[in-house]
Amino acid sequence: MSTASTEQRIEEALLLVGEVVRKDPADRAAQVVAEQLEYLKEVQRRDGDLRSIPKGRMTIGVIAAREYDTAHPKLAELLYKIDWALDHDG
């Protein structure tokens, strides 16, 4: 079982969502996910963790369920794990 950190998952998800955006630049869901992941990356860099982000503020888990479960399951899995970590680990 992988013990990837949330920071590593954010980086991997950014790479995967970048591929989605390159294939379909009009994919608004992918754009939103990329923006949220970049925000998380910036907060992590600035604060050293993600505790300053209010619970429920990010929508990546909902987007994963609606948009990527079937078409991009690896991306969806990463987004779920990041979302869970935000709600439970801070």
N, C-alpha and C positions, 0 to 999 in steps of 0.2 A: 504494500500500500504506500502511495506517495505521501510524503510529509511536506509538500510544497508550501511555502509561506504565502500569505495573502499577497505580498508584494510580488512574488514570482508569478502567481496566478494572474495578477493584473497585467504584468508584462506579456505573458502568453496570450491572454485574452485580447490585448491590444494588437498583437500580431495577427490573430485570427480575424478580428473584426476589421482590421485594415484590409485583409484579403476580400472580405465581403464588400467593403466600400469600393475597392478597386474594380470588382466585377460589376457592381451596380451603384454608381455614384449617386443615384437618386434614392437609394434605400435610406429613408429617414430614420428608421429604427436603428440601423447600424451607425448612423451619424450620432444619434443620441447616446448610444452605448459607448462609442468612442469618446465623446465629450465627457461622459461620466467617468470613464476609466482614466482619462487624462486628469480630471479633477482629483480622483482618488490618489493617483500617482503624485500629484503636486502636494496634496495634504500630507501624504506619507513622507515625502521628502522634507517638507517644511516642519512638520510636527513630530516626526519619528514614529507615529502611529496614526490610527484613524478614529480615535475616540472622540474627536471634536465634531464628527459628522453626526447630526441627530438621527436617531433610529427612524427608519421608514422614509428618509429623504431620497434615497436612491431608488430608481425604478428598474435596475438591470435584471432583477429576478423575474419581474412581471414580463418584461420584454423577452427574456429568454424563453419563458413558457409560451408566449404568444407567437413568437417569430422564429425561434431557432431550434426547438426540440427535435424536429424532424429534419430540417434542411441542414443544420449545423450542430449536431449533437455535442461535439467536443467543446464548442464555444458555449453552448447552453450549460453544460456541466460546469465549466469554469465560472460562468456568471452566477449560477446557483451557489457555488462554494464561496465566492466573493460576497454575495448578498448575505449568506448565512453568517459569515464571519463578521460582517458589519453589524448585524443584529445581535450577535452573541458575544463577540470578542471585543467589539469597540474598536 
